[in-house]
Protein backbone atom coordinates (compact mmCIF):
# COMPACT_ATOMS: atom_id res chain seq x y z
CA UNK A 1 0.00 0.00 0.00
CA UNK A 2 2.91 2.35 0.64
CA UNK A 3 4.06 2.22 -3.00
CA UNK A 4 0.55 2.94 -4.31
CA UNK A 5 0.12 5.82 -1.86
CA UNK A 6 3.50 7.31 -2.77
CA UNK A 7 2.75 7.00 -6.50
CA UNK A 8 -0.61 8.70 -5.97
CA UNK A 9 0.86 11.57 -3.95
CA UNK A 10 3.75 12.17 -6.35
CA UNK A 11 1.33 12.39 -9.28
CA UNK A 12 -1.30 14.50 -7.53
CA UNK A 13 -1.51 18.26 -6.91
CA UNK A 14 -1.24 17.64 -3.15
CA UNK A 15 1.91 19.29 -1.69
CA UNK A 16 4.35 16.59 -0.64
CA UNK A 17 7.51 16.57 1.46
CA UNK A 18 9.58 13.40 1.28
CA UNK A 19 11.99 12.78 4.14
CA UNK A 20 13.96 9.96 5.68
CA UNK A 21 15.40 9.70 9.17
CA UNK A 22 18.98 8.49 8.83
CA UNK A 23 20.70 6.17 11.30
CA UNK A 24 23.88 5.01 9.57
CA UNK A 25 23.69 1.69 11.38
CA UNK A 26 20.48 1.02 9.42
CA UNK A 27 20.85 3.08 6.23
CA UNK A 28 24.04 3.95 4.40
CA UNK A 29 24.84 6.14 1.40
CA UNK A 30 24.01 3.33 -1.04
CA UNK A 31 20.55 2.96 0.53
CA UNK A 32 19.85 6.70 0.34
CA UNK A 33 20.94 6.77 -3.32
CA UNK A 34 18.59 3.84 -4.03
CA UNK A 35 15.70 5.71 -2.37
CA UNK A 36 16.44 8.81 -4.45
CA UNK A 37 16.64 6.72 -7.64
CA UNK A 38 13.24 5.20 -6.82
CA UNK A 39 11.74 8.63 -6.15
CA UNK A 40 13.07 9.94 -9.48
CA UNK A 41 11.75 6.86 -11.30
CA UNK A 42 8.31 7.56 -9.79
CA UNK A 43 8.44 11.15 -11.03
CA UNK A 44 9.25 12.98 -7.80
CA UNK A 45 11.08 16.24 -8.51
CA UNK A 46 10.79 18.01 -5.17
CA UNK A 47 13.25 18.42 -2.36
CA UNK A 48 14.32 15.25 -0.54
CA UNK A 49 14.95 15.85 3.15
CA UNK A 50 17.25 13.70 5.26
CA UNK A 51 17.02 14.14 8.99
CA UNK A 52 19.59 12.97 11.50
CA UNK A 53 18.47 10.26 13.92
CA UNK A 54 18.17 11.61 17.46
CA UNK A 55 19.12 9.15 20.19
CA UNK A 56 16.14 9.56 22.51
CA UNK A 57 14.67 6.95 24.86
CA UNK A 58 11.18 7.90 23.65
CA UNK A 59 11.78 6.40 20.17
CA UNK A 60 10.02 3.20 19.17
CA UNK A 61 13.15 1.04 19.03
CA UNK A 62 16.18 0.51 21.19
CA UNK A 63 18.95 1.90 19.00
CA UNK A 64 22.26 3.26 20.11
CA UNK A 65 23.57 6.49 18.67
CA UNK A 66 24.98 6.14 15.12
CA UNK A 67 28.71 5.44 15.03
CA UNK A 68 29.31 7.72 12.04
CA UNK A 69 27.79 10.60 10.11
CA UNK A 70 26.38 10.16 6.62
CA UNK A 71 28.97 11.04 3.96
CA UNK A 72 27.08 13.63 1.92
CA UNK A 73 29.78 13.57 -0.79
CA UNK A 74 28.72 10.02 -1.73
CA UNK A 75 25.11 10.98 -2.44
CA UNK A 76 23.91 11.68 -5.94
CA UNK A 77 22.46 15.13 -6.55
CA UNK A 78 19.72 14.37 -9.06
CA UNK A 79 17.22 15.69 -6.49
CA UNK A 80 17.55 18.78 -4.36
CA UNK A 81 18.84 17.38 -1.09
CA UNK A 82 18.61 18.97 2.36
CA UNK A 83 20.14 17.34 5.44
CA UNK A 84 18.62 18.42 8.74
CA UNK A 85 20.89 17.99 11.72
CA UNK A 86 18.62 18.63 14.66
C-alpha positions as CSV (number, residue, x, y, z in Angstrom):
1,X,0.0,0.0,0.0
2,X,2.9,2.3,0.6
3,X,4.1,2.2,-3.0
4,X,0.6,2.9,-4.3
5,X,0.1,5.8,-1.9
6,X,3.5,7.3,-2.8
7,X,2.7,7.0,-6.5
8,X,-0.6,8.7,-6.0
9,X,0.9,11.6,-3.9
10,X,3.7,12.2,-6.4
11,X,1.3,12.4,-9.3
12,X,-1.3,14.5,-7.5
13,X,-1.5,18.3,-6.9
14,X,-1.2,17.6,-3.1
15,X,1.9,19.3,-1.7
16,X,4.4,16.6,-0.6
17,X,7.5,16.6,1.5
18,X,9.6,13.4,1.3
19,X,12.0,12.8,4.1
20,X,14.0,10.0,5.7
21,X,15.4,9.7,9.2
22,X,19.0,8.5,8.8
23,X,20.7,6.2,11.3
24,X,23.9,5.0,9.6
25,X,23.7,1.7,11.4
26,X,20.5,1.0,9.4
27,X,20.8,3.1,6.2
28,X,24.0,3.9,4.4
29,X,24.8,6.1,1.4
30,X,24.0,3.3,-1.0
31,X,20.5,3.0,0.5
32,X,19.9,6.7,0.3
33,X,20.9,6.8,-3.3
34,X,18.6,3.8,-4.0
35,X,15.7,5.7,-2.4
36,X,16.4,8.8,-4.4
37,X,16.6,6.7,-7.6
38,X,13.2,5.2,-6.8
39,X,11.7,8.6,-6.2
40,X,13.1,9.9,-9.5
41,X,11.8,6.9,-11.3
42,X,8.3,7.6,-9.8
43,X,8.4,11.1,-11.0
44,X,9.2,13.0,-7.8
45,X,11.1,16.2,-8.5
46,X,10.8,18.0,-5.2
47,X,13.3,18.4,-2.4
48,X,14.3,15.2,-0.5
49,X,14.9,15.8,3.2
50,X,17.2,13.7,5.3
51,X,17.0,14.1,9.0
52,X,19.6,13.0,11.5
53,X,18.5,10.3,13.9
54,X,18.2,11.6,17.5
55,X,19.1,9.2,20.2
56,X,16.1,9.6,22.5
57,X,14.7,7.0,24.9
58,X,11.2,7.9,23.6
59,X,11.8,6.4,20.2
60,X,10.0,3.2,19.2
61,X,13.1,1.0,19.0
62,X,16.2,0.5,21.2
63,X,18.9,1.9,19.0
64,X,22.3,3.3,20.1
65,X,23.6,6.5,18.7
66,X,25.0,6.1,15.1
67,X,28.7,5.4,15.0
68,X,29.3,7.7,12.0
69,X,27.8,10.6,10.1
70,X,26.4,10.2,6.6
71,X,29.0,11.0,4.0
72,X,27.1,13.6,1.9
73,X,29.8,13.6,-0.8
74,X,28.7,10.0,-1.7
75,X,25.1,11.0,-2.4
76,X,23.9,11.7,-5.9
77,X,22.5,15.1,-6.5
78,X,19.7,14.4,-9.1
79,X,17.2,15.7,-6.5
80,X,17.6,18.8,-4.4
81,X,18.8,17.4,-1.1
82,X,18.6,19.0,2.4
83,X,20.1,17.3,5.4
84,X,18.6,18.4,8.7
85,X,20.9,18.0,11.7
86,X,18.6,18.6,14.7
